[in-house]
Amino acid sequence: MKYTVVFHTQSGAIKFDNKMRKMKIPCLLQPVPRKLSSSCGICARLTYAEDVDALMEPEIERIYRDVSSNEYELLYKNE
């Protein structure tokens, strides 16, 4: 499945990207889609077939499953 991960800070996005590299999971940092907006403006886009709980980091603000090119389903929200 394809996911969009939104972060509280830019450093959190970079830390997540480094974690994905170590796990050998392709990840692309890019601007957050306007529809989702974000505190820091950076999101990670990735395809992952396993349980998203393995991806969790404290800096993650929200995780969305990409339903289509402009539709997202909220899976996780960090208060």
Secondary structure, 3 states (H helix, E strand, C coil): CEEEEEECCHHHHHHHHHHHHHCCCCEEEEECCCCCCCCCCEEEEEECCCCHHHHCCCCEEEEEEEEECCEEEEEEECC
